[in-house]
Amino acid sequence: MHAMLRKVSYEVIKKYGIRKVYLLAALLSGTAEKHAKKAWDLNMKSLLSILEMGKDRLLDQIFWPSTIAVFGPTTPKINTPQLTVMEPSTVYGISKQAGERWCEYYFNKFNVDVRSLRYPGLISYKTEAGGDTTDYAVEIFYEALKEKKYQCFLKENTKLPMMFMADALRATIDLMEADSDQIKVRSSYNLSALSFTPKELAKEIKKHIPDFSIHYVPDFRQHIADSWPESIDDKEARKDWGWKHEYTLSLMTTVMLKEVNKKLKLHSE
């Protein structure tokens, strides 16, 4: 399968003269726990195929996303530093930690210009929930507008690092457009914007929808969330290539409710 994947990717890249790849394919944390072997194969084989093309000078630049899931229960949970204990306890985290090591290896050994960000939970109105432990922070907006209530699969005070998608996209482009000598971290950069709990997000939504209610029925994803940091120290990204987030919890909530409402009305017509 790995050989076939590399052959297909090679043919596409050669045919269209592609010089830069953003490799976003992955099975996320919740789904990966249910399909461990499939998650490992997808998350790792795709990366190694693209890194080999960088080694062969078919590509000039590679972006590969990592995640806060590379951290684990032994990692400091508050302001988790760039360099720290990393003992992930999930299939997703294990694959991403291995991927970080491969990225750094291919840069050091073969000078492959690969760059990476450790994304927190990402919140978007364009893409609905896709199997991640932080998906409640997307689902909640749809249910608030449709039903004025939401059943959350995490406990009310489970604080996790989060980011609005517009900030994540800007961070990714800024990283890739930075001069090579600005990029000091070739494993993956810590990236941070917001940290909040389901209770705090629900309170913000109630400012717009006063009769919204939430109740909590934790499932297997609670154990995953408990192993992750509450907040991230991303000073290396801010220092090296000027990262700075723009969206606050209040602004993100306003935009999400507005855009999800538009989307739901469009689908109902």
C-alpha positions in Angstrom: 0.0 0.0 0.0 2.8 2.4 0.9 4.5 1.8 -2.5 1.2 2.3 -4.4 0.4 5.5 -2.4 3.9 6.9 -3.2 3.5 6.0 -6.9 0.1 7.8 -7.2 1.4 10.8 -5.3 4.5 10.9 -7.4 2.6 10.8 -10.7 0.2 13.6 -9.6 3.0 15.8 -8.4 5.0 15.3 -11.6 2.0 15.8 -13.9 1.0 19.1 -12.4 4.4 20.4 -11.5 3.5 20.7 -7.8 6.4 22.1 -5.7 4.6 22.7 -2.3 2.4 20.2 -0.4 0.1 20.8 2.5 -0.5 17.2 3.8 -3.7 17.4 5.9 -4.9 13.8 5.6 -5.4 12.1 9.0 -7.8 10.2 11.2 -8.4 12.4 14.2 -8.3 11.4 17.9 -11.8 10.0 18.5 -12.0 8.1 15.2 -8.4 6.9 15.5 -9.1 5.2 18.8 -11.7 3.1 17.1 -9.6 2.2 14.0 -6.0 2.1 15.4 -4.3 0.3 12.5 -6.0 2.3 9.8 -5.1 5.5 11.6 -1.4 4.6 11.9 -1.3 3.6 8.2 -3.0 6.8 7.0 -1.2 9.2 9.3 2.3 7.8 8.9 2.5 6.3 5.4 1.2 9.4 3.7 3.8 11.5 5.6 6.7 9.2 4.7 5.7 9.2 1.1 5.7 13.0 0.9 9.0 13.3 2.9 10.6 11.0 0.4 9.6 13.2 -2.4 11.1 16.1 -0.6 14.3 14.1 -0.2 14.3 13.4 -4.0 13.9 17.2 -4.6 10.5 16.8 -6.2 9.1 19.2 -3.7 10.4 22.5 -2.4 8.3 22.8 0.7 6.1 20.5 2.8 3.6 21.4 5.5 2.4 18.7 7.9 0.1 19.3 10.9 0.8 18.0 14.3 -1.4 18.4 17.4 -1.6 19.0 21.1 -2.3 15.2 21.2 1.4 14.6 21.1 1.4 15.6 24.8 0.1 13.2 27.4 -0.8 12.8 31.1 2.8 13.3 32.3 3.1 16.6 30.3 2.8 19.9 32.3 -0.8 20.9 31.7 -0.6 24.7 32.2 1.4 26.7 29.6 2.8 23.5 28.1 6.3 24.5 26.8 7.7 23.8 23.4 10.2 21.2 24.7 8.7 19.0 27.4 7.7 15.5 28.4 5.8 13.9 25.5 4.1 10.5 26.3 0.9 10.5 24.3 -1.7 7.9 25.3 -3.8 7.9 22.1 -3.2 6.4 18.7 -3.6 9.8 17.1 -1.0 11.3 19.5 1.4 8.5 19.0 1.3 8.8 15.3 1.8 12.5 15.4 4.7 12.4 17.8 6.4 9.8 15.5 5.6 12.2 12.6 7.3 15.1 14.3 10.4 13.0 14.7 10.4 12.0 11.1 10.0 15.6 10.0 12.9 16.7 12.1 15.0 13.8 10.8 14.3 14.5 7.1 15.3 18.2 7.7 18.5 17.3 9.6 19.5 14.4 7.4 18.3 15.5 3.9 17.6 19.2 4.3 13.9 18.8 3.4 12.1 22.0 4.1 9.3 20.6 6.1 7.3 22.8 8.5 4.7 22.0 11.1 2.3 23.3 13.8 0.9 21.6 16.8 -2.8 22.7 16.3 -5.1 23.0 19.3 -8.8 22.2 18.8 -10.0 23.9 15.6 -13.4 25.6 15.3 -14.9 26.2 11.9 -18.4 27.0 10.5 -17.4 25.7 7.1 -16.4 22.2 8.2 -18.6 20.2 10.6 -17.3 17.9 13.3 -15.0 15.1 12.0 -14.1 12.8 14.9 -12.0 14.9 17.2 -12.2 15.2 21.0 -12.7 18.9 20.7 -15.6 18.6 18.3 -18.1 19.7 21.0 -16.9 23.2 20.3 -18.3 22.9 16.8 -21.4 20.8 17.4 -22.6 23.1 20.2 -23.3 26.0 17.8 -25.4 23.8 15.5 -27.4 22.4 18.4 -27.8 25.8 20.1 -29.4 27.2 16.9 -31.4 24.2 16.0 -32.6 22.9 19.4 -31.5 25.5 21.9 -29.9 22.7 23.9 -26.8 20.5 23.7 -25.6 17.3 25.3 -21.8 17.6 25.7 -19.5 14.6 25.8 -17.0 16.3 28.0 -17.3 17.5 31.6 -18.3 21.1 32.1 -14.9 22.2 33.5 -12.7 20.4 30.9 -10.4 23.2 29.7 -8.6 22.7 26.4 -6.6 24.8 24.0 -8.8 26.0 21.0 -8.5 28.2 18.0 -10.8 29.7 15.4 -10.1 28.3 11.9 -9.3 31.8 10.5 -6.4 32.1 12.9 -5.2 28.6 12.1 -5.2 29.2 8.4 -3.4 32.5 8.8 -0.8 30.8 11.1 -0.2 28.1 8.5 0.3 30.5 5.6 2.5 32.8 7.7 4.7 29.8 8.7 5.0 28.6 5.1 5.8 32.1 3.8 8.5 32.8 6.5 12.1 32.8 5.4 13.7 29.4 6.0 16.3 30.8 8.4 13.4 32.1 10.6 12.2 28.5 11.2 14.1 27.3 14.2 11.8 24.3 15.1 11.6 21.5 12.5 9.6 19.1 14.6 6.5 21.2 15.2 5.7 24.6 16.7 3.4 25.0 19.7 0.5 27.1 18.6 -2.0 28.8 20.9 -4.9 31.2 20.9 -7.7 30.4 23.4 -8.3 28.0 26.2 -11.9 27.5 27.6 -14.2 24.9 29.1 -17.6 23.7 27.7 -19.2 25.7 30.6 -17.4 28.9 29.5 -18.4 28.5 25.9 -22.0 27.8 26.8 -22.1 30.9 28.9 -20.9 32.9 25.9 -23.5 31.4 23.7 -26.3 32.2 26.2 -25.4 35.9 25.7 -26.9 35.5 22.2 -29.4 32.7 22.9 -30.7 33.3 26.5 -32.8 30.1 26.6 -29.9 27.8 25.5 -29.2 25.0 27.9 -26.4 22.4 28.1 -26.0 19.2 30.1 -23.0 16.9 30.3 -22.8 13.1 29.6 -19.0 12.4 29.3 -18.0 9.5 27.1 -14.7 7.9 26.1 -13.4 11.2 24.8 -13.2 12.5 28.4 -10.3 10.3 29.1 -8.5 11.6 26.0 -9.2 15.2 26.9 -7.9 14.6 30.5 -4.5 13.6 29.0 -4.1 16.9 27.1 -2.9 20.3 28.2 -5.2 23.1 29.4 -3.1 25.8 27.9 -0.1 26.1 25.5 3.1 28.3 25.6 3.7 29.3 22.0 6.4 31.9 22.5 8.8 30.2 20.1 6.3 30.7 17.2 5.6 34.3 18.3 9.4 35.0 18.5 10.6 33.2 15.4 8.0 34.1 12.7 5.7 36.7 14.4 2.6 34.6 15.2 -0.2 36.4 16.9 -3.8 35.3 17.2 -6.8 37.7 16.5 -10.0 35.9 17.6 -11.2 36.1 21.2 -13.8 33.7 22.6 -16.4 36.5 22.3 -15.6 37.3 18.7 -15.4 33.7 17.7 -18.8 33.0 19.2 -20.4 35.9 17.4 -19.0 34.9 14.1 -19.8 31.2 14.5 -23.4 31.8 15.5 -23.9 34.2 12.5 -22.3 31.9 9.9 -23.8 28.6 11.2 -27.2 30.3 11.2 -26.8 31.3 7.6 -25.7 27.7 6.7 -28.7 26.2 8.5 -31.1 28.6 6.7 -29.6 27.8 3.4 -30.0 24.0 3.9 -33.6 24.4 5.0 -34.6 26.3 1.8 
